[in-house]
Amino acid sequence: MFLGLEWYWWLVVVAALIITIPLKIKFMKWWETRQSEKKKNQRGKWGDDE
């Protein structure tokens, strides 16, 4: 088969990708929100001297 893998291993690889891609997108959105909240809190802590 392709690259020496049997067809069922390709199903496992595709299933893993289908599961991990939405989780990665969700994590990236959460991380972006967390970073923007951190910046907001830091600005409030040190005053608006920027």
mmCIF file of the N, C-alpha and C atoms, coordinates in Angstrom:
data_MODEL
# 
_entry.id   MODEL 
# 
loop_
_atom_site.group_PDB 
_atom_site.id 
_atom_site.type_symbol 
_atom_site.label_atom_id 
_atom_site.label_alt_id 
_atom_site.label_comp_id 
_atom_site.label_asym_id 
_atom_site.label_entity_id 
_atom_site.label_seq_id 
_atom_site.pdbx_PDB_ins_code 
_atom_site.Cartn_x 
_atom_site.Cartn_y 
_atom_site.Cartn_z 
_atom_site.occupancy 
_atom_site.B_iso_or_equiv 
_atom_site.pdbx_formal_charge 
_atom_site.auth_seq_id 
_atom_site.auth_comp_id 
_atom_site.auth_asym_id 
_atom_site.auth_atom_id 
_atom_site.pdbx_PDB_model_num 
ATOM 1   N N  . MET A 1 1  ? 0.839   -1.203 0.000  1.00 0.00 ? 1  MET A N  1 
ATOM 2   C CA . MET A 1 1  ? 0.000   0.000  0.000  1.00 0.00 ? 1  MET A CA 1 
ATOM 3   C C  . MET A 1 1  ? 0.877   1.257  0.000  1.00 0.00 ? 1  MET A C  1 
ATOM 4   N N  . PHE A 1 2  ? 0.220   2.369  0.083  1.00 0.00 ? 2  PHE A N  1 
ATOM 5   C CA . PHE A 1 2  ? 0.893   3.674  0.011  1.00 0.00 ? 2  PHE A CA 1 
ATOM 6   C C  . PHE A 1 2  ? 1.803   3.893  1.215  1.00 0.00 ? 2  PHE A C  1 
ATOM 7   N N  . LEU A 1 3  ? 3.073   4.180  0.978  1.00 0.00 ? 3  LEU A N  1 
ATOM 8   C CA . LEU A 1 3  ? 4.103   4.396  2.000  1.00 0.00 ? 3  LEU A CA 1 
ATOM 9   C C  . LEU A 1 3  ? 4.252   3.208  2.937  1.00 0.00 ? 3  LEU A C  1 
ATOM 10  N N  . GLY A 1 4  ? 3.917   2.029  2.485  1.00 0.00 ? 4  GLY A N  1 
ATOM 11  C CA . GLY A 1 4  ? 4.111   0.821  3.280  1.00 0.00 ? 4  GLY A CA 1 
ATOM 12  C C  . GLY A 1 4  ? 3.081   0.594  4.371  1.00 0.00 ? 4  GLY A C  1 
ATOM 13  N N  . LEU A 1 5  ? 2.029   1.397  4.416  1.00 0.00 ? 5  LEU A N  1 
ATOM 14  C CA . LEU A 1 5  ? 0.991   1.225  5.439  1.00 0.00 ? 5  LEU A CA 1 
ATOM 15  C C  . LEU A 1 5  ? -0.226  0.536  4.826  1.00 0.00 ? 5  LEU A C  1 
ATOM 16  N N  . GLU A 1 6  ? -0.844  -0.315 5.613  1.00 0.00 ? 6  GLU A N  1 
ATOM 17  C CA . GLU A 1 6  ? -2.082  -0.955 5.173  1.00 0.00 ? 6  GLU A CA 1 
ATOM 18  C C  . GLU A 1 6  ? -3.215  0.068  5.167  1.00 0.00 ? 6  GLU A C  1 
ATOM 19  N N  . TRP A 1 7  ? -4.290  -0.261 4.487  1.00 0.00 ? 7  TRP A N  1 
ATOM 20  C CA . TRP A 1 7  ? -5.402  0.689  4.336  1.00 0.00 ? 7  TRP A CA 1 
ATOM 21  C C  . TRP A 1 7  ? -6.024  1.062  5.673  1.00 0.00 ? 7  TRP A C  1 
ATOM 22  N N  . TYR A 1 8  ? -6.079  0.129  6.618  1.00 0.00 ? 8  TYR A N  1 
ATOM 23  C CA . TYR A 1 8  ? -6.740  0.439  7.885  1.00 0.00 ? 8  TYR A CA 1 
ATOM 24  C C  . TYR A 1 8  ? -5.916  1.411  8.722  1.00 0.00 ? 8  TYR A C  1 
ATOM 25  N N  . TRP A 1 9  ? -4.587  1.437  8.547  1.00 0.00 ? 9  TRP A N  1 
ATOM 26  C CA . TRP A 1 9  ? -3.780  2.430  9.259  1.00 0.00 ? 9  TRP A CA 1 
ATOM 27  C C  . TRP A 1 9  ? -4.063  3.827  8.724  1.00 0.00 ? 9  TRP A C  1 
ATOM 28  N N  . TRP A 1 10 ? -4.361  3.922  7.431  1.00 0.00 ? 10 TRP A N  1 
ATOM 29  C CA . TRP A 1 10 ? -4.718  5.226  6.876  1.00 0.00 ? 10 TRP A CA 1 
ATOM 30  C C  . TRP A 1 10 ? -6.048  5.704  7.455  1.00 0.00 ? 10 TRP A C  1 
ATOM 31  N N  . LEU A 1 11 ? -6.983  4.775  7.712  1.00 0.00 ? 11 LEU A N  1 
ATOM 32  C CA . LEU A 1 11 ? -8.235  5.163  8.368  1.00 0.00 ? 11 LEU A CA 1 
ATOM 33  C C  . LEU A 1 11 ? -7.966  5.707  9.765  1.00 0.00 ? 11 LEU A C  1 
ATOM 34  N N  . VAL A 1 12 ? -7.044  5.075  10.481 1.00 0.00 ? 12 VAL A N  1 
ATOM 35  C CA . VAL A 1 12 ? -6.680  5.542  11.828 1.00 0.00 ? 12 VAL A CA 1 
ATOM 36  C C  . VAL A 1 12 ? -6.062  6.934  11.754 1.00 0.00 ? 12 VAL A C  1 
ATOM 37  N N  . VAL A 1 13 ? -5.162  7.158  10.796 1.00 0.00 ? 13 VAL A N  1 
ATOM 38  C CA . VAL A 1 13 ? -4.521  8.464  10.638 1.00 0.00 ? 13 VAL A CA 1 
ATOM 39  C C  . VAL A 1 13 ? -5.555  9.536  10.305 1.00 0.00 ? 13 VAL A C  1 
ATOM 40  N N  . VAL A 1 14 ? -6.447  9.233  9.374  1.00 0.00 ? 14 VAL A N  1 
ATOM 41  C CA . VAL A 1 14 ? -7.480  10.208 8.983  1.00 0.00 ? 14 VAL A CA 1 
ATOM 42  C C  . VAL A 1 14 ? -8.412  10.497 10.159 1.00 0.00 ? 14 VAL A C  1 
ATOM 43  N N  . ALA A 1 15 ? -8.802  9.471  10.899 1.00 0.00 ? 15 ALA A N  1 
ATOM 44  C CA . ALA A 1 15 ? -9.668  9.670  12.066 1.00 0.00 ? 15 ALA A CA 1 
ATOM 45  C C  . ALA A 1 15 ? -8.967  10.544 13.109 1.00 0.00 ? 15 ALA A C  1 
ATOM 46  N N  . ALA A 1 16 ? -7.689  10.318 13.330 1.00 0.00 ? 16 ALA A N  1 
ATOM 47  C CA . ALA A 1 16 ? -6.940  11.129 14.292 1.00 0.00 ? 16 ALA A CA 1 
ATOM 48  C C  . ALA A 1 16 ? -6.897  12.588 13.857 1.00 0.00 ? 16 ALA A C  1 
ATOM 49  N N  . LEU A 1 17 ? -6.684  12.832 12.567 1.00 0.00 ? 17 LEU A N  1 
ATOM 50  C CA . LEU A 1 17 ? -6.674  14.207 12.069 1.00 0.00 ? 17 LEU A CA 1 
ATOM 51  C C  . LEU A 1 17 ? -8.038  14.871 12.222 1.00 0.00 ? 17 LEU A C  1 
ATOM 52  N N  . ILE A 1 18 ? -9.100  14.118 11.914 1.00 0.00 ? 18 ILE A N  1 
ATOM 53  C CA . ILE A 1 18 ? -10.450 14.669 12.023 1.00 0.00 ? 18 ILE A CA 1 
ATOM 54  C C  . ILE A 1 18 ? -10.754 15.053 13.470 1.00 0.00 ? 18 ILE A C  1 
ATOM 55  N N  . ILE A 1 19 ? -10.237 14.294 14.418 1.00 0.00 ? 19 ILE A N  1 
ATOM 56  C CA . ILE A 1 19 ? -10.473 14.589 15.839 1.00 0.00 ? 19 ILE A CA 1 
ATOM 57  C C  . ILE A 1 19 ? -9.590  15.741 16.320 1.00 0.00 ? 19 ILE A C  1 
ATOM 58  N N  . THR A 1 20 ? -8.309  15.766 15.925 1.00 0.00 ? 20 THR A N  1 
ATOM 59  C CA . THR A 1 20 ? -7.385  16.750 16.498 1.00 0.00 ? 20 THR A CA 1 
ATOM 60  C C  . THR A 1 20 ? -7.493  18.140 15.904 1.00 0.00 ? 20 THR A C  1 
ATOM 61  N N  . ILE A 1 21 ? -7.870  18.274 14.638 1.00 0.00 ? 21 ILE A N  1 
ATOM 62  C CA . ILE A 1 21 ? -7.914  19.607 14.023 1.00 0.00 ? 21 ILE A CA 1 
ATOM 63  C C  . ILE A 1 21 ? -8.940  20.521 14.713 1.00 0.00 ? 21 ILE A C  1 
ATOM 64  N N  . PRO A 1 22 ? -10.194 20.091 14.949 1.00 0.00 ? 22 PRO A N  1 
ATOM 65  C CA . PRO A 1 22 ? -11.122 20.975 15.669 1.00 0.00 ? 22 PRO A CA 1 
ATOM 66  C C  . PRO A 1 22 ? -10.657 21.281 17.098 1.00 0.00 ? 22 PRO A C  1 
ATOM 67  N N  . LEU A 1 23 ? -10.010 20.316 17.757 1.00 0.00 ? 23 LEU A N  1 
ATOM 68  C CA . LEU A 1 23 ? -9.495  20.570 19.104 1.00 0.00 ? 23 LEU A CA 1 
ATOM 69  C C  . LEU A 1 23 ? -8.398  21.629 19.070 1.00 0.00 ? 23 LEU A C  1 
ATOM 70  N N  . LYS A 1 24 ? -7.553  21.576 18.062 1.00 0.00 ? 24 LYS A N  1 
ATOM 71  C CA . LYS A 1 24 ? -6.489  22.570 17.938 1.00 0.00 ? 24 LYS A CA 1 
ATOM 72  C C  . LYS A 1 24 ? -7.078  23.955 17.688 1.00 0.00 ? 24 LYS A C  1 
ATOM 73  N N  . ILE A 1 25 ? -8.092  24.038 16.838 1.00 0.00 ? 25 ILE A N  1 
ATOM 74  C CA . ILE A 1 25 ? -8.735  25.327 16.557 1.00 0.00 ? 25 ILE A CA 1 
ATOM 75  C C  . ILE A 1 25 ? -9.358  25.883 17.827 1.00 0.00 ? 25 ILE A C  1 
ATOM 76  N N  . LYS A 1 26 ? -10.038 25.011 18.596 1.00 0.00 ? 26 LYS A N  1 
ATOM 77  C CA . LYS A 1 26 ? -10.655 25.439 19.846 1.00 0.00 ? 26 LYS A CA 1 
ATOM 78  C C  . LYS A 1 26 ? -9.605  25.932 20.826 1.00 0.00 ? 26 LYS A C  1 
ATOM 79  N N  . PHE A 1 27 ? -8.484  25.208 20.921 1.00 0.00 ? 27 PHE A N  1 
ATOM 80  C CA . PHE A 1 27 ? -7.397  25.611 21.812 1.00 0.00 ? 27 PHE A CA 1 
ATOM 81  C C  . PHE A 1 27 ? -6.818  26.946 21.394 1.00 0.00 ? 27 PHE A C  1 
ATOM 82  N N  . MET A 1 28 ? -6.615  27.166 20.098 1.00 0.00 ? 28 MET A N  1 
ATOM 83  C CA . MET A 1 28 ? -6.040  28.425 19.628 1.00 0.00 ? 28 MET A CA 1 
ATOM 84  C C  . MET A 1 28 ? -6.964  29.608 19.944 1.00 0.00 ? 28 MET A C  1 
ATOM 85  N N  . LYS A 1 29 ? -8.280  29.416 19.791 1.00 0.00 ? 29 LYS A N  1 
ATOM 86  C CA . LYS A 1 29 ? -9.224  30.484 20.133 1.00 0.00 ? 29 LYS A CA 1 
ATOM 87  C C  . LYS A 1 29 ? -9.181  30.765 21.625 1.00 0.00 ? 29 LYS A C  1 
ATOM 88  N N  . TRP A 1 30 ? -9.128  29.698 22.446 1.00 0.00 ? 30 TRP A N  1 
ATOM 89  C CA . TRP A 1 30 ? -9.063  29.876 23.892 1.00 0.00 ? 30 TRP A CA 1 
ATOM 90  C C  . TRP A 1 30 ? -7.782  30.606 24.286 1.00 0.00 ? 30 TRP A C  1 
ATOM 91  N N  . TRP A 1 31 ? -6.664  30.232 23.674 1.00 0.00 ? 31 TRP A N  1 
ATOM 92  C CA . TRP A 1 31 ? -5.372  30.838 23.989 1.00 0.00 ? 31 TRP A CA 1 
ATOM 93  C C  . TRP A 1 31 ? -5.382  32.326 23.622 1.00 0.00 ? 31 TRP A C  1 
ATOM 94  N N  . GLU A 1 32 ? -5.966  32.651 22.466 1.00 0.00 ? 32 GLU A N  1 
ATOM 95  C CA . GLU A 1 32 ? -6.030  34.045 22.030 1.00 0.00 ? 32 GLU A CA 1 
ATOM 96  C C  . GLU A 1 32 ? -6.856  34.870 23.014 1.00 0.00 ? 32 GLU A C  1 
ATOM 97  N N  . THR A 1 33 ? -7.988  34.322 23.449 1.00 0.00 ? 33 THR A N  1 
ATOM 98  C CA . THR A 1 33 ? -8.832  35.005 24.426 1.00 0.00 ? 33 THR A CA 1 
ATOM 99  C C  . THR A 1 33 ? -8.084  35.210 25.731 1.00 0.00 ? 33 THR A C  1 
ATOM 100 N N  . ARG A 1 34 ? -7.384  34.183 26.175 1.00 0.00 ? 34 ARG A N  1 
ATOM 101 C CA . ARG A 1 34 ? -6.619  34.250 27.425 1.00 0.00 ? 34 ARG A CA 1 
ATOM 102 C C  . ARG A 1 34 ? -5.535  35.315 27.348 1.00 0.00 ? 34 ARG A C  1 
ATOM 103 N N  . GLN A 1 35 ? -4.828  35.378 26.225 1.00 0.00 ? 35 GLN A N  1 
ATOM 104 C CA . GLN A 1 35 ? -3.763  36.368 26.070 1.00 0.00 ? 35 GLN A CA 1 
ATOM 105 C C  . GLN A 1 35 ? -4.327  37.788 26.064 1.00 0.00 ? 35 GLN A C  1 
ATOM 106 N N  . SER A 1 36 ? -5.452  37.993 25.386 1.00 0.00 ? 36 SER A N  1 
ATOM 107 C CA . SER A 1 36 ? -6.027  39.338 25.345 1.00 0.00 ? 36 SER A CA 1 
ATOM 108 C C  . SER A 1 36 ? -6.531  39.750 26.722 1.00 0.00 ? 36 SER A C  1 
ATOM 109 N N  . GLU A 1 37 ? -7.071  38.800 27.506 1.00 0.00 ? 37 GLU A N  1 
ATOM 110 C CA . GLU A 1 37 ? -7.490  39.114 28.874 1.00 0.00 ? 37 GLU A CA 1 
ATOM 111 C C  . GLU A 1 37 ? -6.285  39.454 29.740 1.00 0.00 ? 37 GLU A C  1 
ATOM 112 N N  . LYS A 1 38 ? -5.196  38.742 29.562 1.00 0.00 ? 38 LYS A N  1 
ATOM 113 C CA . LYS A 1 38 ? -3.972  39.038 30.314 1.00 0.00 ? 38 LYS A CA 1 
ATOM 114 C C  . LYS A 1 38 ? -3.497  40.455 30.020 1.00 0.00 ? 38 LYS A C  1 
ATOM 115 N N  . LYS A 1 39 ? -3.486  40.832 28.740 1.00 0.00 ? 39 LYS A N  1 
ATOM 116 C CA . LYS A 1 39 ? -3.047  42.173 28.361 1.00 0.00 ? 39 LYS A CA 1 
ATOM 117 C C  . LYS A 1 39 ? -3.954  43.226 28.981 1.00 0.00 ? 39 LYS A C  1 
ATOM 118 N N  . LYS A 1 40 ? -5.257  42.966 28.942 1.00 0.00 ? 40 LYS A N  1 
ATOM 119 C CA . LYS A 1 40 ? -6.217  43.906 29.503 1.00 0.00 ? 40 LYS A CA 1 
ATOM 120 C C  . LYS A 1 40 ? -5.981  44.100 30.997 1.00 0.00 ? 40 LYS A C  1 
ATOM 121 N N  . ASN A 1 41 ? -5.789  42.985 31.708 1.00 0.00 ? 41 ASN A N  1 
ATOM 122 C CA . ASN A 1 41 ? -5.556  43.053 33.148 1.00 0.00 ? 41 ASN A CA 1 
ATOM 123 C C  . ASN A 1 41 ? -4.244  43.752 33.470 1.00 0.00 ? 41 ASN A C  1 
ATOM 124 N N  . GLN A 1 42 ? -3.221  43.502 32.671 1.00 0.00 ? 42 GLN A N  1 
ATOM 125 C CA . GLN A 1 42 ? -1.918  44.112 32.911 1.00 0.00 ? 42 GLN A CA 1 
ATOM 126 C C  . GLN A 1 42 ? -2.010  45.626 32.722 1.00 0.00 ? 42 GLN A C  1 
ATOM 127 N N  . ARG A 1 43 ? -2.732  46.066 31.713 1.00 0.00 ? 43 ARG A N  1 
ATOM 128 C CA . ARG A 1 43 ? -2.881  47.494 31.448 1.00 0.00 ? 43 ARG A CA 1 
ATOM 129 C C  . ARG A 1 43 ? -3.578  48.170 32.620 1.00 0.00 ? 43 ARG A C  1 
ATOM 130 N N  . GLY A 1 44 ? -4.606  47.518 33.160 1.00 0.00 ? 44 GLY A N  1 
ATOM 131 C CA . GLY A 1 44 ? -5.328  48.081 34.295 1.00 0.00 ? 44 GLY A CA 1 
ATOM 132 C C  . GLY A 1 44 ? -4.466  48.128 35.535 1.00 0.00 ? 44 GLY A C  1 
ATOM 133 N N  . LYS A 1 45 ? -3.603  47.143 35.704 1.00 0.00 ? 45 LYS A N  1 
ATOM 134 C CA . LYS A 1 45 ? -2.756  47.053 36.888 1.00 0.00 ? 45 LYS A CA 1 
ATOM 135 C C  . LYS A 1 45 ? -1.744  48.193 36.932 1.00 0.00 ? 45 LYS A C  1 
ATOM 136 N N  . TRP A 1 46 ? -1.095  48.468 35.825 1.00 0.00 ? 46 TRP A N  1 
ATOM 137 C CA . TRP A 1 46 ? 0.013   49.413 35.817 1.00 0.00 ? 46 TRP A CA 1 
ATOM 138 C C  . TRP A 1 46 ? -0.429  50.810 35.394 1.00 0.00 ? 46 TRP A C  1 
ATOM 139 N N  . GLY A 1 47 ? -1.690  50.994 35.143 1.00 0.00 ? 47 GLY A N  1 
ATOM 140 C CA . GLY A 1 47 ? -2.166  52.321 34.724 1.00 0.00 ? 47 GLY A CA 1 
ATOM 141 C C  . GLY A 1 47 ? -2.086  52.467 33.227 1.00 0.00 ? 47 GLY A C  1 
ATOM 142 N N  . ASP A 1 48 ? -2.696  53.523 32.722 1.00 0.00 ? 48 ASP A N  1 
ATOM 143 C CA . ASP A 1 48 ? -2.733  53.740 31.271 1.00 0.00 ? 48 ASP A CA 1 
ATOM 144 C C  . ASP A 1 48 ? -1.625  54.718 30.873 1.00 0.00 ? 48 ASP A C  1 
ATOM 145 N N  . ASP A 1 49 ? -0.382  54.323 31.088 1.00 0.00 ? 49 ASP A N  1 
ATOM 146 C CA . ASP A 1 49 ? 0.726   55.207 30.744 1.00 0.00 ? 49 ASP A CA 1 
ATOM 147 C C  . ASP A 1 49 ? 1.357   54.828 29.420 1.00 0.00 ? 49 ASP A C  1 
ATOM 148 N N  . GLU A 1 50 ? 0.677   54.033 28.619 1.00 0.00 ? 50 GLU A N  1 
ATOM 149 C CA . GLU A 1 50 ? 1.233   53.643 27.312 1.00 0.00 ? 50 GLU A CA 1 
ATOM 150 C C  . GLU A 1 50 ? 0.967   54.702 26.272 1.00 0.00 ? 50 GLU A C  1 
# 
